[in-house]
Amino acid sequence: MSVSVENFIKTVYHLNENGEKDTKPGSIASELNISNAATTDMSRKLARKNLIYYQKYKPILLTAKGQKMALSVIRKHRLWETFLFENFNLSLDEIHREAELLEHQTSDFLADKIEELLGMPKVDPHGTPIPNLDKI
């Protein structure tokens, strides 16, 4: 999937997870710094791919397939943050910025290898849980 699709799905997941519950297109557009029209277009596209449930003027919800994608991207992000934190002298902001780029270019195979190398960490340097592969 493209970076924009993964970021969209991840944003919907985080908005729901954080209890903000407002996953209407306008809120997602604001989070991603894109237009409402672009959000609506992406929502329709992702609904056709069975990644989200989309109804006009209603909150956007992830399908099981969309949730799996979101957790996979988040897992890769948090594994990269842990790897960068443990191996380089980078600040938390720096590791987040770099992990944001790397998460989209990382195969499941490489993520598994990074996780093994790190000793199967449960949380990232921010103290946030790393999604369990068994739940994805």
N, CA, C and O atoms as a DFTB+ gen file, in Angstrom:
544 C
 N C O
     1  1       0.842      -1.191       0.000
     2  2       0.000       0.000       0.000
     3  2       0.881       1.245       0.000
     4  3       2.058       1.194       0.354
     5  1       0.297       2.338      -0.396
     6  2       1.048       3.589      -0.459
     7  2       1.196       4.213       0.930
     8  3       0.476       3.870       1.868
     9  1       2.135       5.121       1.027
    10  2       2.368       5.834       2.284
    11  2       1.099       6.581       2.703
    12  3       0.738       6.578       3.880
    13  1       0.429       7.216       1.750
    14  2      -0.766       7.994       2.100
    15  2      -1.884       7.091       2.621
    16  3      -2.601       7.473       3.546
    17  1      -2.040       5.913       2.047
    18  2      -3.051       4.969       2.540
    19  2      -2.688       4.508       3.953
    20  3      -3.538       4.500       4.843
    21  1      -1.439       4.128       4.154
    22  2      -1.021       3.665       5.475
    23  2      -1.182       4.760       6.521
    24  3      -1.630       4.483       7.634
    25  1      -0.827       5.990       6.189
    26  2      -0.979       7.093       7.145
    27  2      -2.448       7.379       7.439
    28  3      -2.801       7.692       8.576
    29  1      -3.288       7.277       6.447
    30  2      -4.721       7.487       6.637
    31  2      -5.280       6.441       7.601
    32  3      -5.971       6.772       8.565
    33  1      -4.972       5.179       7.326
    34  2      -5.462       4.078       8.163
    35  2      -4.930       4.211       9.587
    36  3      -5.659       4.005      10.558
    37  1      -3.655       4.557       9.695
    38  2      -3.031       4.726      11.020
    39  2      -3.689       5.873      11.787
    40  3      -3.884       5.776      12.998
    41  1      -4.025       6.942      11.099
    42  2      -4.675       8.087      11.741
    43  2      -6.053       7.707      12.260
    44  3      -6.409       8.064      13.383
    45  1      -6.830       6.992      11.463
    46  2      -8.151       6.542      11.925
    47  2      -7.987       5.672      13.167
    48  3      -8.729       5.824      14.137
    49  1      -7.023       4.767      13.139
    50  2      -6.775       3.892      14.284
    51  2      -6.439       4.718      15.534
    52  3      -7.019       4.501      16.597
    53  1      -5.509       5.657      15.403
    54  2      -5.089       6.447      16.565
    55  2      -6.229       7.311      17.107
    56  3      -6.376       7.437      18.323
    57  1      -7.024       7.899      16.242
    58  2      -8.142       8.714      16.713
    59  2      -9.142       7.870      17.491
    60  3      -9.672       8.313      18.509
    61  1      -9.400       6.662      17.017
    62  2     -10.301       5.753      17.747
    63  2      -9.669       5.257      19.038
    64  3     -10.328       5.205      20.077
    65  1      -8.396       4.895      18.975
    66  2      -7.690       4.345      20.131
    67  2      -7.571       5.358      21.266
    68  3      -7.683       5.001      22.439
    69  1      -7.346       6.602      20.916
    70  2      -7.133       7.641      21.922
    71  2      -8.429       8.136      22.531
    72  3      -8.413       9.071      23.332
    73  1      -9.542       7.535      22.173
    74  2     -10.816       7.918      22.760
    75  2     -11.375       9.201      22.190
    76  3     -12.397       9.703      22.657
    77  1     -10.708       9.735      21.178
    78  2     -11.206      10.970      20.586
    79  2     -12.485      10.700      19.809
    80  3     -13.347      11.572      19.704
    81  1     -12.608       9.518      19.275
    82  2     -13.815       9.018      18.628
    83  2     -14.291       9.834      17.432
    84  3     -15.170       9.376      16.702
    85  1     -13.749      11.015      17.208
    86  2     -14.197      11.810      16.065
    87  2     -13.354      11.457      14.853
    88  3     -12.296      12.039      14.617
    89  1     -13.836      10.512      14.109
    90  2     -13.123      10.091      12.903
    91  2     -13.902      10.495      11.650
    92  3     -13.829       9.832      10.616
    93  1     -14.633      11.573      11.762
    94  2     -15.303      12.103      10.580
    95  2     -14.231      12.662       9.639
    96  3     -13.144      13.028      10.086
    97  1     -14.529      12.728       8.352
    98  2     -13.522      13.187       7.384
    99  2     -12.855      14.519       7.729
   100  3     -11.658      14.681       7.487
   101  1     -13.586      15.457       8.278
   102  2     -12.998      16.750       8.624
   103  2     -11.904      16.639       9.678
   104  3     -10.886      17.327       9.600
   105  1     -12.115      15.777      10.657
   106  2     -11.115      15.576      11.705
   107  2      -9.876      14.882      11.153
   108  3      -8.749      15.227      11.507
   109  1     -10.097      13.901      10.283
   110  2      -8.972      13.203       9.674
   111  2      -8.192      14.155       8.778
   112  3      -6.961      14.139       8.772
   113  1      -8.905      14.980       8.024
   114  2      -8.246      15.971       7.162
   115  2      -7.362      16.896       7.988
   116  3      -6.240      17.210       7.591
   117  1      -7.864      17.322       9.118
   118  2      -7.097      18.201       9.995
   119  2      -5.840      17.517      10.514
   120  3      -4.763      18.114      10.530
   121  1      -5.978      16.268      10.936
   122  2      -4.834      15.506      11.450
   123  2      -3.757      15.302      10.390
   124  3      -2.564      15.385      10.682
   125  1      -4.186      15.035       9.158
   126  2      -3.242      14.742       8.078
   127  2      -2.835      15.979       7.276
   128  3      -1.993      15.912       6.381
   129  1      -3.457      17.115       7.624
   130  2      -3.181      18.371       6.927
   131  2      -3.475      18.249       5.426
   132  3      -2.672      18.646       4.581
   133  1      -4.650      17.688       5.127
   134  2      -5.124      17.577       3.750
   135  2      -6.532      18.161       3.678
   136  3      -7.134      18.454       4.711
   137  1      -7.050      18.328       2.491
   138  2      -8.383      18.914       2.334
   139  2      -9.471      17.907       2.704
   140  3      -9.254      16.695       2.698
   141  1     -10.638      18.443       3.023
   142  2     -11.785      17.577       3.302
   143  2     -12.131      16.742       2.074
   144  3     -12.494      15.572       2.200
   145  1     -12.020      17.331       0.897
   146  2     -12.326      16.611      -0.339
   147  2     -11.367      15.438      -0.539
   148  3     -11.783      14.357      -0.957
   149  1     -10.083      15.651      -0.240
   150  2      -9.105      14.568      -0.364
   151  2      -9.405      13.459       0.620
   152  3      -9.232      12.282       0.305
   153  1      -9.851      13.821       1.801
   154  2     -10.213      12.827       2.808
   155  2     -11.425      12.020       2.363
   156  3     -11.452      10.799       2.516
   157  1     -12.416      12.691       1.820
   158  2     -13.607      11.999       1.332
   159  2     -13.248      11.066       0.180
   160  3     -13.719       9.929       0.133
   161  1     -12.426      11.533      -0.740
   162  2     -11.996      10.684      -1.861
   163  2     -11.252       9.451      -1.362
   164  3     -11.516       8.338      -1.817
   165  1     -10.327       9.645      -0.433
   166  2      -9.572       8.523       0.121
   167  2     -10.500       7.570       0.861
   168  3     -10.338       6.353       0.774
   169  1     -11.463       8.109       1.584
   170  2     -12.414       7.276       2.324
   171  2     -13.195       6.371       1.385
   172  3     -13.373       5.186       1.666
   173  1     -13.655       6.917       0.288
   174  2     -14.401       6.106      -0.687
   175  2     -13.518       5.013      -1.268
   176  3     -13.947       3.869      -1.415
   177  1     -12.286       5.369      -1.595
   178  2     -11.329       4.406      -2.163
   179  2     -11.055       3.271      -1.171
   180  3     -11.059       2.098      -1.547
   181  1     -10.821       3.622       0.085
   182  2     -10.487       2.609       1.087
   183  2     -11.695       1.755       1.470
   184  3     -11.542       0.595       1.852
   185  1     -12.878       2.323       1.371
   186  2     -14.089       1.541       1.619
   187  2     -14.246       0.474       0.527
   188  3     -14.643      -0.655       0.812
   189  1     -13.937       0.833      -0.712
   190  2     -14.001      -0.149      -1.808
   191  2     -12.973      -1.264      -1.623
   192  3     -13.177      -2.380      -2.100
   193  1     -11.876      -0.970      -0.939
   194  2     -10.838      -1.975      -0.676
   195  2     -11.084      -2.730       0.623
   196  3     -10.256      -3.533       1.053
   197  1     -12.238      -2.463       1.248
   198  2     -12.629      -3.122       2.494
   199  2     -11.646      -2.863       3.639
   200  3     -11.372      -3.749       4.449
   201  1     -11.118      -1.631       3.693
   202  2     -10.228      -1.244       4.790
   203  2     -10.944      -0.387       5.832
   204  3     -10.549      -0.353       6.998
   205  1     -11.994       0.300       5.405
   206  2     -12.774       1.136       6.328
   207  2     -14.261       1.001       6.015
   208  3     -14.660       0.540       4.946
   209  1     -15.064       1.422       6.995
   210  2     -16.498       1.601       6.784
   211  2     -16.709       3.092       6.617
   212  3     -16.340       3.879       7.489
   213  1     -17.297       3.478       5.508
   214  2     -17.505       4.899       5.242
   215  2     -18.955       5.157       4.870
   216  3     -19.516       4.520       3.978
   217  1     -19.547       6.118       5.584
   218  2     -20.859       6.659       5.249
   219  2     -20.755       8.166       5.384
   220  3     -20.177       8.674       6.345
   221  1     -21.301       8.860       4.442
   222  2     -21.262      10.320       4.448
   223  2     -21.767      10.868       5.790
   224  3     -22.802      10.442       6.301
   225  1     -21.012      11.818       6.341
   226  2     -21.337      12.511       7.602
   227  2     -21.248      11.619       8.845
   228  3     -21.668      12.034       9.925
   229  1     -20.722      10.430       8.716
   230  2     -20.586       9.525       9.854
   231  2     -19.106       9.307      10.160
   232  3     -18.257       9.479       9.284
   233  1     -18.794       8.928      11.403
   234  2     -17.400       8.593      11.721
   235  2     -16.912       7.424      10.860
   236  3     -17.680       6.528      10.512
   237  1     -15.639       7.455      10.531
   238  2     -15.015       6.394       9.755
   239  2     -14.490       5.345      10.725
   240  3     -13.839       5.667      11.719
   241  1     -14.781       4.102      10.425
   242  2     -14.329       2.997      11.260
   243  2     -13.492       2.044      10.425
   244  3     -13.717       1.896       9.224
   245  1     -12.535       1.404      11.059
   246  2     -11.705       0.425      10.378
   247  2     -12.411      -0.921      10.315
   248  3     -13.091      -1.323      11.260
   249  1     -12.243      -1.608       9.201
   250  2     -12.668      -2.997       9.115
   251  2     -11.599      -3.837       9.807
   252  3     -10.570      -3.307      10.224
   253  1     -11.831      -5.119       9.930
   254  2     -10.805      -6.004      10.510
   255  2      -9.530      -5.933       9.671
   256  3      -8.425      -5.918      10.214
   257  1      -9.685      -5.891       8.368
   258  2      -8.529      -5.790       7.461
   259  2      -7.796      -4.455       7.667
   260  3      -6.566      -4.415       7.664
   261  1      -8.544      -3.377       7.844
   262  2      -7.946      -2.065       8.088
   263  2      -7.233      -2.004       9.423
   264  3      -6.162      -1.409       9.538
   265  1      -7.829      -2.621      10.432
   266  2      -7.196      -2.648      11.753
   267  2      -5.892      -3.434      11.696
   268  3      -4.897      -3.032      12.300
   269  1      -5.890      -4.532      10.987
   270  2      -4.676      -5.334      10.841
   271  2      -3.582      -4.518      10.164
   272  3      -2.423      -4.571      10.576
   273  1      -3.941      -3.767       9.129
   274  2      -2.964      -2.922       8.449
   275  2      -2.422      -1.858       9.388
   276  3      -1.213      -1.634       9.439
   277  1      -3.302      -1.201      10.130
   278  2      -2.878      -0.149      11.055
   279  2      -1.910      -0.706      12.095
   280  3      -0.869      -0.106      12.359
   281  1      -2.246      -1.835      12.677
   282  2      -1.385      -2.433      13.707
   283  2      -0.040      -2.868      13.133
   284  3       0.982      -2.781      13.814
   285  1      -0.033      -3.328      11.904
   286  2       1.221      -3.713      11.257
   287  2       2.138      -2.509      11.077
   288  3       3.333      -2.591      11.359
   289  1       1.585      -1.393      10.610
   290  2       2.377      -0.174      10.410
   291  2       2.858       0.361      11.754
   292  3       4.015       0.760      11.886
   293  1       1.987       0.369      12.739
   294  2       2.348       0.857      14.078
   295  2       3.435      -0.023      14.683
   296  3       4.368       0.487      15.303
   297  1       3.327      -1.332      14.511
   298  2       4.353      -2.257      15.013
   299  2       5.709      -1.916      14.399
   300  3       6.709      -1.822      15.110
   301  1       5.743      -1.735      13.101
   302  2       7.004      -1.410      12.420
   303  2       7.560      -0.086      12.931
   304  3       8.761       0.038      13.171
   305  1       6.696       0.891      13.094
   306  2       7.119       2.203      13.600
   307  2       7.763       2.067      14.980
   308  3       8.846       2.602      15.219
   309  1       7.110       1.366      15.865
   310  2       7.603       1.250      17.242
   311  2       8.856       0.381      17.336
   312  3       9.714       0.614      18.187
   313  1       8.958      -0.611      16.470
   314  2      10.194      -1.398      16.433
   315  2      11.357      -0.543      15.937
   316  3      12.461      -0.622      16.476
   317  1      11.113       0.273      14.917
   318  2      12.173       1.159      14.438
   319  2      12.568       2.167      15.518
   320  3      13.754       2.437      15.705
   321  1      11.590       2.720      16.226
   322  2      11.924       3.651      17.304
   323  2      12.817       2.972      18.338
   324  3      13.797       3.557      18.798
   325  1      12.482       1.756      18.697
   326  2      13.275       1.019      19.686
   327  2      14.674       0.758      19.158
   328  3      15.655       0.957      19.875
   329  1      14.777       0.314      17.916
   330  2      16.080       0.054      17.305
   331  2      16.931       1.322      17.259
   332  3      18.101       1.302      17.643
   333  1      16.351       2.411      16.796
   334  2      17.102       3.671      16.686
   335  2      17.516       4.196      18.060
   336  3      18.619       4.716      18.223
   337  1      16.642       4.060      19.030
   338  2      16.939       4.531      20.381
   339  2      18.082       3.737      21.001
   340  3      18.958       4.303      21.654
   341  1      18.067       2.435      20.793
   342  2      19.082       1.576      21.403
   343  2      20.425       1.628      20.687
   344  3      21.453       1.298      21.278
   345  1      20.430       2.037      19.424
   346  2      21.658       1.949      18.637
   347  2      22.259       3.282      18.202
   348  3      23.389       3.311      17.715
   349  1      21.544       4.362      18.364
   350  2      22.044       5.673      17.967
   351  2      21.753       6.676      19.070
   352  3      20.837       6.481      19.868
   353  1      22.501       7.704      19.114
   354  2      22.302       8.739      20.125
   355  2      21.324       9.782      19.591
   356  3      21.700      10.923      19.324
   357  1      20.065       9.373      19.439
   358  2      19.038      10.256      18.893
   359  2      18.014      10.591      19.975
   360  3      17.758       9.800      20.882
   361  1      17.442      11.771      19.855
   362  2      16.388      12.171      20.794
   363  2      15.096      11.436      20.446
   364  3      14.989      10.827      19.381
   365  1      14.126      11.496      21.341
   366  2      12.835      10.861      21.084
   367  2      12.152      11.467      19.865
   368  3      11.509      10.756      19.093
   369  1      12.288      12.774      19.692
   370  2      11.719      13.422      18.496
   371  2      12.401      12.925      17.230
   372  3      11.740      12.686      16.220
   373  1      13.705      12.771      17.277
   374  2      14.451      12.303      16.105
   375  2      14.098      10.870      15.749
   376  3      13.930      10.546      14.574
   377  1      13.983      10.002      16.762
   378  2      13.652       8.616      16.443
   379  2      12.236       8.509      15.885
   380  3      11.965       7.676      15.019
   381  1      11.337       9.352      16.381
   382  2       9.966       9.333      15.868
   383  2       9.945       9.750      14.395
   384  3       9.300       9.105      13.569
   385  1      10.642      10.812      14.084
   386  2      10.691      11.325      12.704
   387  2      11.268      10.267      11.753
   388  3      10.728      10.043      10.669
   389  1      12.350       9.628      12.156
   390  2      12.978       8.622      11.298
   391  2      12.108       7.373      11.179
   392  3      11.997       6.799      10.096
   393  1      11.497       6.952      12.269
   394  2      10.628       5.778      12.247
   395  2       9.417       6.023      11.355
   396  3       8.917       5.098      10.713
   397  1       8.947       7.262      11.314
   398  2       7.818       7.623      10.452
   399  2       8.144       7.348       8.987
   400  3       7.272       6.944       8.218
   401  1       9.384       7.566       8.607
   402  2       9.819       7.293       7.235
   403  2      10.047       5.801       7.003
   404  3       9.632       5.255       5.980
   405  1      10.700       5.154       7.943
   406  2      11.097       3.755       7.779
   407  2       9.923       2.774       7.841
   408  3       9.963       1.722       7.204
   409  1       8.897       3.107       8.590
   410  2       7.775       2.180       8.771
   411  2       7.139       1.773       7.444
   412  3       6.645       0.654       7.304
   413  1       7.154       2.672       6.488
   414  2       6.491       2.420       5.206
   415  2       7.344       1.603       4.241
   416  3       6.839       1.085       3.246
   417  1       8.621       1.490       4.534
   418  2       9.545       0.791       3.640
   419  2       9.978      -0.564       4.191
   420  3      10.846      -1.224       3.620
   421  1       9.377      -0.969       5.287
   422  2       9.821      -2.164       6.002
   423  2       8.896      -3.347       5.733
   424  3       7.684      -3.262       5.932
   425  1       9.481      -4.442       5.280
   426  2       8.702      -5.664       5.064
   427  2       8.404      -6.321       6.409
   428  3       9.052      -6.028       7.414
   429  1       7.427      -7.199       6.411
   430  2       7.129      -7.971       7.623
   431  2       8.331      -8.824       8.011
   432  3       8.625      -8.992       9.195
   433  1       9.024      -9.360       7.011
   434  2      10.215     -10.170       7.262
   435  2      11.260      -9.368       8.035
   436  3      11.791      -9.843       9.039
   437  1      11.558      -8.146       7.567
   438  2      12.558      -7.319       8.243
   439  2      12.081      -6.910       9.633
   440  3      12.873      -6.896      10.575
   441  1      10.805      -6.580       9.773
   442  2      10.271      -6.221      11.092
   443  2      10.449      -7.375      12.077
   444  3      10.795      -7.163      13.239
   445  1      10.207      -8.596      11.601
   446  2      10.408      -9.768      12.462
   447  2      11.868      -9.897      12.885
   448  3      12.157     -10.217      14.038
   449  1      12.779      -9.652      11.963
   450  2      14.215      -9.745      12.257
   451  2      14.644      -8.656      13.251
   452  3      15.441      -8.911      14.153
   453  1      14.115      -7.456      13.079
   454  2      14.431      -6.360      14.017
   455  2      13.906      -6.722      15.404
   456  3      14.591      -6.524      16.408
   457  1      12.692      -7.250      15.450
   458  2      12.105      -7.639      16.736
   459  2      12.957      -8.711      17.425
   460  3      13.192      -8.633      18.631
   461  1      13.412      -9.691      16.679
   462  2      14.290     -10.726      17.237
   463  2      15.595     -10.133      17.735
   464  3      16.039     -10.443      18.840
   465  1      16.208      -9.284      16.929
   466  2      17.477      -8.640      17.294
   467  2      17.340      -7.849      18.589
   468  3      18.255      -7.828      19.412
   469  1      16.202      -7.204      18.764
   470  2      15.964      -6.377      19.951
   471  2      15.549      -7.205      21.173
   472  3      15.412      -6.660      22.268
   473  1      15.352      -8.503      20.994
   474  2      14.955      -9.352      22.126
   475  2      13.472      -9.325      22.408
   476  3      13.061      -9.469      23.559
   477  1      12.657      -9.142      21.378
   478  2      11.198      -9.178      21.489
   479  2      10.659      -8.131      22.477
   480  3       9.956      -8.482      23.425
   481  1      10.985      -6.854      22.262
   482  2      10.538      -5.822      23.207
   483  2       9.014      -5.716      23.250
   484  3       8.326      -5.969      22.262
   485  1       8.522      -5.342      24.395
   486  2       7.073      -5.188      24.590
   487  2       6.623      -3.737      24.436
   488  3       5.475      -3.472      24.079
   489  1       7.546      -2.787      24.711
   490  2       7.222      -1.361      24.601
   491  2       8.334      -0.636      23.845
   492  3       9.472      -1.101      23.783
   493  1       7.975       0.517      23.272
   494  2       8.962       1.342      22.582
   495  2       9.588       2.324      23.580
   496  3       9.202       2.322      24.749
   497  1      10.536       3.161      23.156
   498  2      11.195       4.095      24.088
   499  2      10.255       5.112      24.745
   500  3      10.595       5.702      25.770
   501  1       9.085       5.314      24.157
   502  2       8.103       6.223      24.754
   503  2       7.272       5.513      25.815
   504  3       6.472       6.144      26.507
   505  1       7.463       4.181      25.946
   506  2       6.682       3.402      26.897
   507  2       5.362       2.906      26.312
   508  3       4.509       2.398      27.041
   509  1       5.195       3.051      25.009
   510  2       3.974       2.630      24.331
   511  2       4.091       1.180      23.895
   512  3       5.118       0.793      23.337
   513  1       3.076       0.372      24.133
   514  2       3.168      -1.047      23.750
   515  2       3.388      -1.243      22.247
   516  3       2.817      -0.531      21.421
   517  1       4.211      -2.204      21.924
   518  2       4.429      -2.608      20.543
   519  2       3.387      -3.686      20.240
   520  3       3.324      -4.694      20.944
   521  1       2.571      -3.488      19.203
   522  2       1.538      -4.491      18.904
   523  2       2.142      -5.884      18.745
   524  3       3.200      -6.057      18.139
   525  1       1.454      -6.858      19.298
   526  2       1.864      -8.250      19.256
   527  2       1.528      -8.821      17.877
   528  3       0.407      -8.672      17.391
   529  1       2.496      -9.467      17.264
   530  2       2.300     -10.044      15.937
   531  2       1.132     -11.023      15.912
   532  3       0.436     -11.132      14.903
   533  1       0.916     -11.725      17.000
   534  2      -0.190     -12.701      17.067
   535  2      -1.566     -12.041      16.973
   536  3      -2.549     -12.687      16.609
   537  1      -1.627     -10.768      17.299
   538  2      -2.904     -10.049      17.255
   539  2      -3.127      -9.335      15.928
   540  3      -4.153      -8.688      15.718
   541  1      -2.169      -9.462      15.058
   542  2      -2.290      -8.772      13.770
   543  2      -2.828      -9.736      12.733
   544  3      -3.008      -9.360      11.575
